[in-house]
Amino acid sequence: MKSMRMVGALICLGVLVAGCGGTQELLRPTRSDKLYEAVTARGSQLVSVIDSRSHSTDRRLPLGVPTGDWRHIYSIVSTSLIDTDPQTGATRSSIQLQGTYQLPPATANGLPGGLSPNGQWLVVEAFDGSANGMPSSTHMLVIDTTTSRVWRKIDLGGYFRFDAVSNDGDRLYLIQHLNGKEYYVRLYDVIGGKLDDNIVVDKSDGNQAMVGTRLSGVATPDGHWLFSMYVREHESPFIHALSLDGPYAFCLDLPGHGYVDSGAEMHWSLAINRDGSRLYAVNPATGAVAVISPGANDAPAVLRTARFDKAMSVAGSASAANAAVVSADGATLVVGGPAGIAWIDTASLRVRAHALADWSVSSLGLSPGEQNLYAIGDDGRIAVISMATTSVSAKFDPAEGRPMSLMRVAAA
């Protein structure tokens, strides 16, 4: 009888273990990270700081643009620019802007931008309306974040949008909208207080007017280049490589079609390796990947392209923020999309693993030690995946709102 009770207990224990193994939502990671997720909730946009172990939200921050070291996040509330400490949620300082301004969008889904790569200069913008719907004039402030003071006020006739500002604050790059489709890239001399007469053109072909929709962008670690991912209605996608040291640019064509002809073209992402020597453009919905030389000592160029098995579904967010990361050693490119996650070997450009095939993944982030990869689903769920084994260790729903981007993963 005693032996039978022992066998029964072991059977029950086996059932419990099997049950836990099959219910990933009940598992907890062995370490804790803080996930800074941009979300839209109840008509507002904010950053939720989520504990990966407890699945609870520690605090909520106003959605803004963070500095690279994440010591500051800048947001606009009414007519004030607020500098918030992301670690505590406390307000560091505020500036009265003497008007209604906004942070420029950095991605197609509305993540804010406006900072120079080194975080010293912040540009905000405002517009005057007109009868035809396109703004008749543009107003910008260039703010020195080290002194919390407005350094320059810029007023321009016509419709201009922020594109980039150099690390020294001297060169402001603008998108001048000519009509509903065409635009110029222009250089504004901040010191001289004037718009350069010349158009910033593609040095490879000399074309002045451009067309396309910007999905996202990434700057090189040294702040010399800004790479922006563009898609066009009926033509192939391209990367706009803009030099922040001088008024010139290059357009790098990518394989593909127009997004009107194929909605899958809206799923391109950019990722750059740690030392800035390689940039990757990848689209899991079309199965295309490109390796780009950022042009440290030469002009930026597409080094090679490859094809891999595309996602079986192209549903999900059509214009999310970037959903790609590169491992610290540069050996692996990981991309999320409408059919889960793919691990791509950067040497061969071949897919070596998949995960979350039944998820539409809109954003990815690596833990500081790269033990874990965090994936944000379009439905708001978060998955924790081992980078070593590519296995999913946990899934949970923080119920914070509609996801925009996983902006940061920090150690707890």
C-alpha positions in Angstrom: 0.0 0.0 0.0 2.8 2.4 0.9 4.6 1.7 -2.4 1.3 2.3 -4.3 0.9 5.7 -2.6 4.4 6.6 -3.5 3.8 5.7 -7.2 0.6 7.7 -7.1 2.5 10.7 -5.7 5.1 10.4 -8.4 2.4 10.2 -11.1 0.8 13.4 -9.7 4.2 15.1 -9.6 4.8 14.1 -13.2 1.4 15.6 -14.2 2.2 18.8 -12.4 5.6 19.1 -14.0 4.2 18.4 -17.5 1.4 20.9 -16.9 3.9 23.6 -15.9 6.1 22.8 -18.9 3.1 23.2 -21.3 1.8 26.5 -19.8 4.5 29.0 -20.5 2.5 31.9 -19.0 3.1 30.4 -15.6 6.9 30.4 -15.8 9.1 33.1 -14.5 12.5 34.1 -15.8 15.4 33.5 -13.4 16.5 37.2 -13.6 14.6 40.4 -13.8 14.8 43.2 -16.4 12.9 46.4 -16.8 11.1 46.8 -20.1 10.4 50.4 -21.3 7.5 49.9 -23.6 5.8 52.8 -25.5 2.1 52.3 -25.6 -1.2 54.0 -26.5 -3.7 53.7 -23.7 -7.0 55.5 -23.1 -6.2 58.1 -25.7 -2.8 58.9 -24.3 0.7 57.9 -25.2 3.1 56.9 -22.5 6.1 54.7 -21.6 5.3 51.8 -19.2 8.2 50.4 -17.2 7.4 46.7 -16.8 9.2 44.2 -14.6 9.9 41.1 -16.6 9.8 38.8 -13.6 6.8 40.0 -11.7 5.0 41.2 -14.9 3.9 44.2 -13.0 4.3 47.9 -14.1 6.7 49.8 -11.8 5.9 53.3 -13.2 4.6 55.2 -16.2 6.4 58.0 -17.9 5.3 60.5 -20.5 6.1 59.4 -24.0 9.1 61.4 -25.3 12.5 61.1 -26.9 15.2 59.6 -24.7 18.9 60.4 -24.7 21.2 57.5 -25.7 22.3 56.9 -22.1 18.6 57.0 -20.9 19.3 59.6 -18.2 16.8 61.9 -19.7 13.5 61.6 -21.6 12.1 64.8 -23.1 8.4 65.3 -23.6 6.0 68.2 -24.2 3.1 68.9 -22.0 0.9 71.8 -23.1 3.5 74.6 -23.7 6.3 73.2 -21.6 9.2 70.9 -22.4 9.7 68.4 -19.6 12.9 66.6 -18.8 12.1 63.4 -16.9 14.4 61.0 -15.1 13.5 57.6 -16.6 14.9 55.8 -13.6 12.6 57.4 -11.1 9.9 59.3 -13.0 10.9 62.5 -11.3 10.9 65.8 -13.3 14.5 67.1 -13.7 13.6 70.4 -15.2 11.0 72.2 -17.4 11.2 74.9 -20.0 8.4 77.2 -21.1 8.3 77.2 -24.9 6.2 80.4 -25.3 3.9 78.6 -27.8 2.5 75.3 -28.8 5.2 73.0 -30.2 5.5 69.3 -30.7 8.3 66.7 -30.9 9.0 65.6 -34.5 8.0 62.0 -35.3 10.9 59.6 -35.7 8.9 56.6 -36.9 5.8 56.0 -39.0 3.9 54.9 -35.9 4.6 58.1 -34.1 7.5 57.6 -31.8 9.0 61.0 -31.0 12.4 62.2 -32.2 14.2 65.5 -32.6 17.5 64.9 -30.7 21.0 65.0 -32.1 22.8 61.7 -31.8 24.8 62.9 -28.8 21.6 64.2 -27.0 22.8 67.8 -26.7 20.4 69.4 -29.1 16.7 69.0 -29.3 14.5 70.4 -32.0 10.7 71.0 -31.6 8.3 72.2 -34.3 5.1 74.1 -34.9 3.0 75.0 -38.0 0.6 77.6 -39.2 -2.3 76.2 -41.1 -3.6 77.2 -44.6 -6.7 76.8 -46.7 -5.4 73.8 -48.7 -4.4 71.8 -45.7 -0.6 72.1 -46.1 1.0 74.4 -43.5 1.8 77.8 -44.8 4.7 78.4 -42.4 6.9 76.5 -40.0 8.4 77.4 -36.6 11.2 75.5 -34.9 13.2 75.9 -31.7 16.7 74.5 -31.2 17.2 73.8 -27.5 20.5 73.2 -25.8 19.7 70.3 -23.4 22.8 70.9 -21.3 21.7 74.4 -20.3 17.9 73.9 -20.7 17.7 77.0 -22.8 16.3 77.8 -26.3 19.4 78.5 -28.4 17.8 79.5 -31.7 14.3 80.2 -33.0 13.6 79.5 -36.7 10.7 80.7 -38.8 10.3 79.6 -42.4 7.7 80.1 -45.0 6.2 76.8 -46.3 6.0 73.3 -44.8 9.2 71.9 -43.3 9.7 68.9 -41.0 12.7 68.0 -38.9 15.0 65.3 -40.4 18.2 65.5 -38.3 20.5 67.9 -36.4 24.3 67.5 -36.1 26.1 66.8 -32.9 27.5 70.3 -32.8 24.1 71.9 -33.4 25.4 73.8 -36.4 23.5 71.9 -39.1 19.8 71.3 -39.1 18.5 69.0 -41.9 14.9 69.6 -42.9 12.3 67.9 -45.2 10.7 70.6 -47.4 7.3 69.3 -48.6 6.5 70.6 -52.1 3.1 68.9 -52.4 1.4 65.8 -51.1 4.2 63.5 -52.4 7.4 65.3 -53.4 9.9 66.9 -51.1 13.4 68.3 -50.9 16.0 67.6 -48.2 17.4 71.0 -47.1 20.2 72.2 -44.9 19.6 75.0 -42.4 22.7 76.9 -41.2 21.8 77.3 -37.5 24.8 79.7 -36.8 24.1 81.8 -39.8 20.4 81.7 -39.4 19.5 80.9 -43.0 18.4 78.1 -45.3 21.1 76.9 -47.6 20.3 77.7 -51.3 21.3 74.3 -52.5 19.2 71.2 -52.3 20.8 68.2 -50.5 20.8 65.7 -53.4 21.7 62.1 -53.9 25.3 62.2 -55.0 24.9 59.0 -57.0 22.3 60.5 -59.5 21.8 64.2 -58.7 18.0 64.0 -58.3 16.6 66.8 -56.2 13.0 65.9 -55.5 12.3 62.7 -53.6 9.2 60.7 -53.0 8.5 58.1 -50.3 7.2 57.4 -46.8 9.8 57.2 -44.0 9.3 54.2 -41.7 12.2 54.6 -39.3 15.8 55.6 -39.0 19.0 54.8 -37.2 22.1 57.0 -36.7 25.7 55.6 -36.6 27.2 55.5 -33.1 29.6 58.3 -34.0 26.8 60.5 -35.2 28.2 61.1 -38.7 25.4 59.5 -40.6 21.6 59.0 -40.4 20.1 56.1 -42.3 16.3 56.3 -42.9 14.1 53.5 -44.3 11.8 54.6 -47.0 9.0 52.9 -49.0 7.3 54.1 -52.1 3.9 53.6 -53.6 4.9 51.8 -56.8 8.7 51.6 -56.7 11.2 49.6 -54.7 12.1 50.7 -51.2 15.4 52.5 -50.4 17.6 53.7 -47.6 18.3 57.5 -47.5 21.9 57.8 -46.2 22.3 61.4 -44.9 25.7 62.8 -43.9 25.4 65.0 -40.8 28.8 66.5 -41.5 27.9 68.1 -44.8 25.1 68.6 -47.2 25.1 65.4 -49.2 23.3 62.1 -49.2 23.0 58.7 -51.0 19.9 56.7 -51.9 20.5 53.0 -51.6 18.0 50.9 -53.5 16.7 47.7 -51.9 15.0 44.7 -53.5 11.2 44.8 -53.4 8.1 46.6 -54.8 5.8 49.5 -54.0 3.7 49.3 -50.9 0.5 49.9 -52.8 1.3 46.8 -54.9 2.4 44.8 -51.8 1.5 45.7 -48.3 4.3 43.4 -47.1 6.8 46.2 -48.0 5.7 48.1 -44.9 7.5 45.6 -42.7 11.1 46.8 -43.3 13.4 47.3 -40.3 16.9 48.6 -39.8 19.5 47.5 -37.3 23.1 48.5 -36.9 25.9 46.6 -35.1 27.6 47.9 -32.0 30.7 49.4 -33.7 28.6 50.9 -36.5 30.5 49.0 -39.2 27.5 47.2 -40.6 23.9 48.2 -41.1 21.2 45.6 -41.9 17.8 46.2 -43.7 15.5 43.2 -43.3 11.9 42.5 -44.2 10.5 39.1 -42.9 7.2 39.6 -44.8 9.0 39.6 -48.2 12.0 37.5 -47.2 14.6 40.1 -48.1 17.8 41.1 -46.2 20.5 43.6 -47.2 24.0 44.3 -45.7 25.1 47.9 -46.0 28.5 49.5 -45.4 27.8 52.8 -43.5 30.7 54.5 -45.2 33.1 55.3 -42.4 35.9 55.8 -45.0 33.9 55.8 -48.2 30.4 56.3 -49.6 27.7 54.1 -48.0 26.9 51.1 -50.2 24.8 47.9 -50.3 27.3 45.1 -50.0 25.0 42.2 -50.7 21.4 41.1 -50.5 19.8 37.7 -49.9 16.4 36.0 -49.9 15.0 33.7 -47.2 11.6 32.1 -46.6 9.1 34.9 -46.2 6.4 35.0 -43.6 3.3 33.0 -44.4 1.1 35.9 -43.2 1.5 39.7 -43.8 -1.1 40.7 -41.3 -0.3 42.8 -38.2 1.1 46.3 -37.8 1.8 47.8 -41.2 4.0 50.7 -39.9 5.4 49.8 -36.6 8.8 50.9 -35.3 11.9 48.9 -35.9 11.6 45.1 -35.1 15.2 44.1 -35.6 18.3 43.8 -33.3 21.9 42.7 -33.8 23.8 40.6 -31.2 26.8 42.3 -29.5 29.2 40.0 -31.4 27.6 41.0 -34.7 27.1 37.3 -35.6 23.3 37.3 -35.4 20.5 39.5 -36.8 17.1 38.9 -35.2 13.9 40.2 -36.8 10.3 40.1 -35.8 7.3 40.3 -38.2 3.9 39.0 -39.1 4.9 35.3 -38.6 7.1 35.5 -35.5 10.8 35.8 -35.1 13.7 34.7 -37.3 17.4 34.4 -36.3 19.7 35.2 -39.3 23.4 34.4 -39.4 25.1 37.6 -40.6 27.9 35.7 -42.3 25.8 33.5 -44.5 22.5 35.6 -44.4 20.7 32.3 -43.8 17.9 31.8 -41.2 19.1 29.4 -38.5 16.0 29.4 -36.2 12.4 30.5 -35.8 10.1 31.2 -32.8 6.6 32.4 -32.1 5.3 31.4 -35.6 1.7 32.2 -34.5 2.5 35.7 -33.3 2.7 39.0 -35.2 5.7 40.6 -33.6 6.0 44.4 -33.8 9.1 45.1 -31.6 12.2 43.4 -30.1 14.7 44.1 -27.4 17.8 42.4 -26.0 18.5 42.2 -22.3 21.8 43.9 -21.2 23.7 40.6 -21.0 21.9 39.2 -24.1 20.6 36.2 -22.2 17.1 37.0 -23.2 15.3 38.4 -26.2 12.0 40.2 -25.5 9.3 40.3 -28.2 6.2 42.5 -28.2 3.2 41.1 -30.0 0.7 43.3 -31.9 -1.9 42.2 -29.3 0.2 43.5 -26.4 1.6 40.2 -25.1 5.3 40.0 -24.3 7.4 36.8 -24.9 10.7 36.0 -23.2 13.0 34.0 -25.4 16.5 32.5 -24.7 19.1 33.9 -27.1 21.2 30.7 -26.6 18.5 28.2 -27.4 15.8 30.3 -29.1 13.2 28.7 -26.9 10.3 30.6 -25.4 10.5 30.6 -21.6 7.5 32.8 -20.8 4.6 34.8 -22.2 2.5 37.4 -20.4 0.2 40.3 -21.0 0.9 43.4 -19.0 -2.4 44.9 -20.2 -0.8 48.3 -20.7 -2.4 49.3 -24.0 -1.7 49.1 -27.7 2.0 48.6 -28.2 4.1 51.1 -30.1 7.7 50.0 -29.4 9.9 48.3 -26.9 12.2 51.3 -26.5 14.7 49.9 -23.9 15.6 46.8 -21.9 17.5 47.6 -18.7 18.8 45.5 -15.8 16.7 45.6 -12.7 
